[in-house]
Amino acid sequence: MFSAYDKIVNQKRSGGIFSLGVVILVIGAAAGLALNNVLILYGIAAAGIAIMISSFLMIIRQYERAVILRLGKYKRQTGPGVQTRLPFADNILVVDIRERVREFKAERMLTKDNVPVTIDAILRYKIIEARANDAILNVENFNDMIQQVSQTTLRNNIGSSQFQDVLSKREEINQHIKSIITSEASSWGIEVTGVEIRQVIIPQELEAAMSMQAQAEREKNARVTYGESEVLVAKKFEEASRVYADNPVAYALRQSNMLYESIKTQGNTIVMIPTEALNPMGFGNLGMTVAYLDSTKKAAQSVGAEKKESENKEK
């Protein structure tokens, strides 16, 4: 279904307009003579002559070009503005030279690796201004012709391409299709300005399988990344262990710092159970742990007693 600007306008009314002017001129002259009225004679004669003159003129819009066929033979091509013609002899074909967009598609095509796809694409083209006569004289319907060529070219290109190439190399496919259509349309006076694949539609079951494959690939990459990070962390721990092995004091300070950080960030009460891990801090056996807790308790009581004495003195 072509729009109005896709159609070639055929102006054949110049002979009819000239005949109408002659009829009006004759009727006006007869009426003026019969009524013996010069004003009627001159008025109707002027109207008839004006209509006859208008049949020699035509108006071409800025975005149009006209091809004149005189007695069926190509005479010339004219641009926009007021142009002249010969009634009865000239046939005027007017074509729109604005850029146009045409949709075309390849439905349920098999790629080279037997994947069914439906390709939706658009074609942008326009008539070359200086060669509008070629678009009219060299092909019966250039709009229908270029659409059929585009669709056939798309199907041939998809059939010779891998499915992954269709997805990842759209720009290359666009340029290849454009070059083929351009070579075909060069003799029609048409310039192809662009070809774009808009959408690639695949069956739902294939789409679901591809989604699962992509998800599995991402999960594999995540596991590999996690494993690599574990290796790096292990290497750093190995380096730290060498430092602590040669310096027990540093190891003890590190443990004390970890204990302090856990209390500070979490605000929890730490209950130390005698284990070998506490040996560097002196808490590796039950007796020393109890002694440490008793000394801490006594120190707290002494601090509380001093505070009370200072309060009593102030009173």
C-alpha positions in Angstrom: 0.0 0.0 0.0 1.9 3.0 -1.3 1.3 6.5 0.0 0.4 9.5 -2.2 4.0 10.7 -2.6 5.0 7.2 -3.9 2.8 7.5 -6.9 3.7 9.0 -10.3 1.2 11.8 -11.1 0.2 11.9 -14.7 -1.1 15.3 -15.8 -3.2 14.8 -19.0 -5.8 17.6 -18.5 -4.1 20.3 -20.6 -6.0 19.4 -23.8 -9.3 19.4 -21.9 -8.5 22.8 -20.4 -7.6 24.2 -23.8 -10.9 22.9 -25.3 -12.9 24.4 -22.4 -11.3 27.8 -23.1 -12.2 27.6 -26.8 -15.8 26.6 -26.0 -16.1 29.5 -23.5 -14.6 31.9 -26.1 -17.1 30.8 -28.8 -20.1 30.9 -26.4 -19.1 34.4 -25.2 -18.7 35.7 -28.7 -22.1 34.3 -29.7 -23.8 35.7 -26.6 -22.2 39.2 -27.0 -23.2 39.4 -30.7 -26.7 38.1 -30.0 -27.3 40.6 -27.1 -25.3 43.3 -28.9 -23.4 43.9 -25.6 -19.7 44.6 -26.0 -19.0 44.2 -22.2 -20.4 40.6 -22.3 -18.4 39.9 -25.4 -15.1 41.2 -24.0 -15.6 39.6 -20.5 -16.4 36.1 -21.7 -13.7 36.3 -24.4 -11.1 37.3 -21.8 -12.1 34.4 -19.5 -11.9 32.0 -22.4 -8.5 33.3 -23.5 -7.2 33.1 -19.8 -8.3 29.4 -19.6 -6.6 28.7 -22.9 -3.4 30.3 -21.7 -3.5 28.3 -18.4 -3.5 25.1 -20.4 0.0 25.9 -21.6 1.3 26.3 -18.0 1.9 23.9 -15.1 3.2 24.3 -11.6 5.8 21.9 -10.2 6.4 21.8 -6.4 9.8 22.2 -4.9 10.0 18.5 -3.9 8.8 17.3 -7.4 10.4 16.8 -10.8 8.4 16.5 -14.1 9.2 14.4 -17.1 7.7 15.6 -20.4 6.8 13.1 -23.1 5.9 14.9 -26.3 3.8 12.7 -28.6 5.0 9.7 -26.6 8.7 10.5 -26.8 10.9 11.8 -24.0 11.4 15.5 -24.5 12.9 16.9 -21.3 12.9 17.0 -17.5 11.9 20.1 -15.6 12.4 21.4 -12.1 10.1 23.3 -9.7 8.2 26.4 -10.6 6.0 27.4 -13.5 6.7 25.4 -16.6 5.3 25.4 -20.1 3.7 22.5 -22.0 1.8 21.9 -25.3 -1.8 20.9 -24.9 -2.7 17.6 -26.6 1.0 16.9 -27.4 2.7 16.8 -24.0 2.1 14.1 -21.4 3.6 15.3 -18.0 4.7 12.7 -15.4 5.5 14.2 -12.0 7.5 12.2 -9.4 8.3 13.0 -5.8 12.1 13.1 -5.1 11.9 13.2 -1.2 13.6 10.4 0.8 11.3 7.5 1.5 11.3 4.6 3.9 10.2 1.1 3.0 9.8 -1.9 5.4 10.8 -5.4 4.2 11.4 -8.7 6.0 12.5 -12.3 5.7 10.0 -14.6 7.5 11.1 -18.0 8.9 14.4 -18.0 7.1 17.1 -20.7 7.9 20.5 -19.4 8.6 23.6 -21.3 7.4 23.6 -23.3 10.7 19.9 -24.1 10.3 18.5 -21.7 12.9 15.0 -20.4 11.9 14.8 -16.6 12.2 12.5 -13.8 11.1 14.3 -10.6 10.1 12.6 -7.2 10.1 14.5 -4.4 8.3 13.9 -0.9 6.7 15.2 0.6 3.5 15.8 4.3 3.0 16.1 5.6 -0.5 15.4 8.5 -2.8 15.3 9.4 -6.5 18.4 11.2 -7.7 17.2 14.7 -8.7 19.0 14.8 -12.1 17.9 11.3 -13.0 14.1 11.3 -12.3 13.5 10.3 -15.9 15.3 7.0 -15.3 13.1 6.2 -12.4 10.0 6.7 -14.6 11.2 5.4 -18.0 13.5 2.5 -17.0 11.3 0.6 -14.6 7.5 0.1 -14.4 7.2 0.7 -10.7 10.4 1.5 -8.9 8.9 1.4 -5.4 7.7 -2.2 -5.8 10.9 -3.2 -7.6 13.3 -1.9 -5.0 11.2 -3.5 -2.2 11.3 -6.9 -4.0 15.0 -6.6 -4.6 15.6 -5.7 -0.9 13.7 -8.6 0.4 15.4 -11.1 -2.0 18.8 -9.7 -1.0 18.0 -10.0 2.7 16.9 -13.6 2.3 20.0 -14.6 0.4 22.3 -12.9 2.8 20.7 -14.5 5.9 20.8 -17.9 4.3 24.5 -17.7 3.8 25.3 -16.3 7.3 25.8 -18.0 10.7 23.2 -17.2 13.4 25.8 -15.6 15.7 27.0 -13.4 12.8 23.4 -12.2 12.3 23.2 -11.1 15.9 26.7 -9.7 16.3 27.6 -8.4 12.8 24.4 -6.4 11.9 26.4 -3.4 10.6 28.4 -5.6 8.2 25.2 -7.2 7.0 23.5 -3.8 6.5 26.4 -2.5 4.4 26.5 -5.7 2.3 22.8 -5.6 1.6 23.0 -1.8 0.8 25.9 -2.4 -1.7 23.9 -5.1 -3.5 20.7 -3.0 -3.7 22.7 0.1 -4.8 24.2 -1.8 -7.7 20.7 -3.0 -8.8 19.0 0.4 -8.4 21.8 2.4 -10.1 20.1 2.0 -13.5 16.8 3.3 -12.1 18.1 6.7 -10.9 17.6 5.7 -7.3 20.1 6.3 -4.4 20.0 3.9 -1.5 20.8 6.0 1.6 20.6 3.3 4.3 19.6 -0.3 5.2 19.0 -1.2 8.9 18.0 -4.5 10.5 15.6 -3.5 13.2 14.7 -6.9 14.8 15.8 -10.5 14.8 13.0 -12.8 15.9 13.7 -16.4 16.9 11.4 -19.2 18.2 10.6 -19.0 21.9 12.1 -22.4 22.7 15.4 -21.4 21.1 15.3 -18.1 23.0 14.8 -19.9 26.3 17.7 -22.2 25.5 20.0 -19.3 24.7 18.9 -17.6 28.0 19.9 -20.7 29.9 23.2 -20.9 28.1 24.0 -17.3 28.9 23.0 -17.8 32.5 25.3 -20.9 32.8 28.1 -19.0 31.2 27.8 -16.1 33.7 27.7 -18.6 36.6 30.8 -20.3 35.3 32.6 -17.0 35.0 31.5 -16.1 38.6 32.9 -19.4 39.9 36.2 -18.9 38.1 36.5 -15.4 39.4 35.7 -16.6 43.0 38.3 -19.4 42.7 40.9 -16.9 41.5 40.2 -14.6 44.4 40.6 -17.5 46.8 44.0 -18.3 45.4 45.1 -14.7 45.8 43.8 -14.6 49.4 45.6 -17.9 50.2 48.9 -16.5 48.8 48.6 -13.4 50.9 47.9 -15.6 54.0 50.9 -17.7 53.2 53.1 -14.5 53.1 51.6 -13.3 56.4 52.3 -16.7 58.0 56.0 -16.4 57.1 56.1 -13.1 58.9 54.3 -14.3 62.0 56.4 -17.5 62.2 59.6 -15.5 62.6 58.0 -13.0 65.1 55.7 -14.5 67.8 55.2 -11.1 69.3 53.7 -9.7 66.1 51.4 -12.7 65.9 50.2 -12.1 69.5 49.6 -8.4 68.8 47.7 -9.4 65.7 45.4 -11.7 67.7 44.9 -9.0 70.3 44.0 -6.5 67.5 41.5 -9.0 66.0 39.9 -9.4 69.5 39.6 -5.7 69.9 38.2 -5.1 66.5 35.5 -7.8 67.0 34.4 -6.2 70.3 34.5 -2.7 68.8 32.5 -3.4 65.6 30.0 -5.9 67.0 29.6 -4.8 70.6 29.5 -8.4 71.8 30.8 -10.0 75.0 33.8 -12.2 74.3 34.1 -15.4 76.4 37.6 -16.8 76.1 37.7 -20.6 76.2 41.2 -22.0 77.0 42.6 -23.3 73.8 46.0 -23.6 72.2 45.2 -20.6 70.0 45.4 -18.4 73.1 48.9 -19.5 74.1 50.6 -16.6 72.5 48.5 -14.2 74.6 49.1 -16.2 77.8 45.5 -17.6 78.0 46.3 -21.2 76.8 45.4 -23.0 80.0 42.5 -22.7 82.5 44.6 -21.6 85.5 46.1 -18.6 83.7 42.7 -17.7 82.3 41.1 -17.7 85.7 44.0 -15.7 87.2 43.6 -13.2 84.4 39.9 -12.8 85.0 40.4 -12.5 88.8 43.0 -9.8 88.4 40.7 -8.0 86.1 37.9 -8.2 88.6 40.1 -6.9 91.5 41.3 -4.1 89.3 37.7 -3.1 88.6 36.8 -3.2 92.3 39.8 -1.1 93.3 38.8 1.5 90.7 35.3 1.6 92.1 36.6 2.0 95.7 38.8 4.9 94.7 35.8 6.6 93.1 33.7 6.3 96.2 36.5 7.7 98.4 36.9 10.7 96.2 33.2 11.3 96.3 33.1 11.1 100.1 35.9 13.6 100.4 34.1 16.0 98.2 31.0 15.8 100.4 
